[in-house]
Amino acid sequence: MSKTDYWVHDLDPFLFQFTESFGIRYYGLAYALGFLAGMWFLHLFCKHGKATLTPEQQSYTITAMMIGVLLGGRMGYMLFYALDDTLNRPWIILQVWKGGMASHGGFIGVLVACWWVAKKLKLSFLQLGDLLCPLVPPGILLGRIANFINGELWGKVTDVSWAVIFPQSASLLRTPLEQIAPRHPSQLYEAGLEGALLLAYSQWRLWKTDVLATPGRLTGEFLAIYAVVRIFGEQFREPDAPLIMDLSRGSFYSIFLLLAGVFLVLRSRKTT
């Protein structure tokens, strides 16, 4: 295929734009809808007896998760992907309108939020974690779709028929637009793997099995599966930061999630 046969990404990142740089972005909308989906799922779980949280406890839990995701995701990006810039210009942490969130940082934020909620509400940390894991995939799914709409975090160069030409990569790579190569729409691969697949799996496990009777099991499975599909998806994604031990940052950090997931699964088997 010639380059003229590939679709050139031309999606507008704004749903509504009021000024040149201000408006309602799909990326922000993805976070809002992800939190609403999590709130709805938690309500369903409690309504159908999967949990016994009161409406006030549900609101407290979701609020803590929101704070954990936002703070963890932002701090994770600054530490894992932009440490030098952060140390030299620490005020850029506050420049959230320029983007910069890390899913692994978000996981850490949710972990801290889960610990805090469990302590405050006197709940089992592992049981609460099992309940919260199925709330996460909708946000990942929508966030990855928003990444695609933004034309960011594109994939590696390829000649597959569904490849996309991302004009933004021309300016970043200092390449003339007419020479820019088609790339994997890796954002959509990740949306399907990290979002849709994990959403289907975690919901199936919660509704159709007795996994909640084994505290920590669902959390372990969730972390392990996320790590595996993330590492797989990273093979199609152009690294957006220097490699660590010949691995992309996403793959390297996912190894720790995989180890944590395997540990929790093995631990849950010993307690049954």
N, C-alpha and C positions, 0 to 999 in steps of 0.2 A: 504494500500500500504506500502511496505517496503521502507526504505530509498534508496535502490539501484534502485528503480523504478522512482525516481525523477531526473530531469535534474540538473546537477551540473553546475553552472555558470562558464564559462571559456572564456568569451569574452575579447578581448584585448582592453584596453582603447585608444590605439594609432592606428590611421589610418596609419601613417608613423612614425617610430621610428628611430632616428639618434644616440642617446646614451641611456644609461640606464634610464635616467630621462627626456630626451629632445626629442621632436618630435611634430607631429601634432596630437592632441588629438580630439576625437569625441566631447568632451565637449566644447572645444574652437570652433570647427567647427559648433556646434549647435548655438552658439551665432552669429557667422558670417552669417550663413544661415538665422537665425531669423531676423537679421537686414536687409538683402537683401530682404526677403519676405515683411517686413514692408515697405521698400522703394518702392517695386513694387506695393503693395496695395495702398499706398498713391498716386502714379502716376496714377493708375487706377481711384481712386476716383476723382482726379482733371480732368482727361481726360474726364470722363463721367459726369461732372458737379456737383458732390457731394461736391466739394470744389473749391475755386478759387485761390489757392496758385500758385505762379509762380515757375518755376523750381528752382530758387535760394532759395525761401522760403521753398520749399520742402526739399532741401538739408540741410538748416539751422535747420529745424524741426527734421529731422532724426538724424542729428549730435547731437543735444541737447538731444534727446531721448536715443541715445547710451551712452552718458556720464552719463545721469541720471540713466539708468539701471545699468551700471557698478559700478559707485560710490555708488549709493543707495543700490544695492545688496550686495556689499562688506561691506559697513559700517553697513548695517542692520544685516548682519551675525555676525559681531564683537560685536555689541551692544546687539542683541536679543538672540544670541546663545553662544557667547564666551566672555562675558563681563569681567569675572574674568581674563582670559588669556590676554585680551586686556589691562586691567589696569596694570597687572603685567609685561607684555612684549609688550608694544605698537608697537614695530617694526614689530610684526607679521602681522600687517595690510598690510605691503608691500609684504609679502610672498604669493602672489597670485597663484604661481605655486603649492601650497599645497591645493588649492581649498578653498571653503568657500564663498557661495553666498546665500542670503536669498530673496525669492520672495517678501515678504512683504516689505523689504527694497527697492527692485526694484520698487515696486509700489510708494513708497514715492519719489524715485528718479525721476520717470516719472512725478509725480505730480508737483514737483519743476520745472522740465524741461518744462512742459506744461505752468506753470505760467510764466516762463521766456520768452518763445517763444511768448505767447499771449501779454505780455507787450512790447516786442521788435517790434513785427509785428503789434501791435495795433489791435489785434483780440479778439473776445469774448473767455474768458477762458473756459466756459462750452461748447461752440460750438467746440472749438478746442479739448477739452477732448473727446467729442462724436466722433470726427473724428479719434482720436488716439487709442481709445479702440480696434477697430477691428484689429489694427496692432500688438497687444500684443500676442494673442494666438499662432501664429506660433512659436514664440520663446519659450513659455512655453512648447508646444508640443515637440519640438526638444530637449529642455533642459531635460525634464523628460526621454525621450528615452536615452539621454546621461547618465543620472543617472543610468539607468538600465545597460547600457553597462559597466559603471564603476563598477557596483556591489556595489553601495552605496545607502544609504537611503532605505534599504530593509524593507519588511513588517513584520508583526507579525507571530509567529509560527502557522502553519496550516497543515491540512492533505488533502486539496483539491487536485484534480488530477493534476492541473496545477501549483502547488507550485514549488518553485525553491530552491535549496540548494546554498547559497552564502558562498563560502569558506572564504571570507573576514571577515564574522561574527565570525568565529572560533577564529581568533587572537584577535579580539576586545573583545570578551566575554570570552577569555581565556578557550576555550572549545576544546578538541581534535577534529580534523576534522571528524573522524569517528562517533562522537557523535553529530555533528551539525544537527540541526533540519531544515526541509523544511519550507519555509516562503512564504507569499504572495508576488508576484511581484508587490508591491504597486506602484512602479515607473510607471509601464504601466497603472495601474488604473488611476493614476493622469494625465498621458499623454492623456488618453481618455477623462477624465472629465474636467480638467483644460485647456487642449489644444484643442483637436478635437471638443468637445461639444461647448465650448465657441467660437471657430472659426466659426463653422457652424451657431450658433445662432447670433453672432454679424454681420456676413456677410449677413445673411437673413434679419435682422432688417434694415441694412443700405440700401440694394439694393431693397427690396420688400415692405418696408413700408415708411411712411413719418416721421419716428422717429426723423430725424435731424431738423424737424420744431419745436421740443420741446427741447430747449437746456437743457442739463443735464440729460435727460431721459435715453439715451443709456448708459451713464457713470454709472448712478445709477443702472440700470439693470445689467450691466457688473459686477460691484463690488459685488452686492448682490448674483448673481449666482455663481461667483467665490468663495465667502465666504462659501456658502452652500455646493458646491461640494468639496471644500477643507476640510471642517469639516467632511463631509462624508468620503472622502478618508483617512483622518487621523485615522479613526477607524481601518484601515487595516495596518497602518504603525507603525513600531516600533519607539517610541519616541527617538530622538537623542539628547535630552537635558532634564534636570529636568523639571517636570511638574509644571504648574502654576494653582492653584486652582483645582487640579485633572484633568487638561486639558493639552494636548500636546501644545507645543509652537505654532504650526501651527494653531490649533483650537482656542487658546486664542487670537492670533493676528487677526484671521479672523473675530472675533466678531466685531471688530472696523470697518473692511471693510463692514460688513453687515449693521451696523448702518449707516455708511456713504452712502451706496447704497440706503437704505430705505429712508433716509432723502432726497436724490436727486430726487428719484422717486416721493415722496410726494410733494416736492417743485415744480417739473415740472408740476404736476397736477394742482396746485394752480395758475400757471402762464398761463394756457391754457384757 
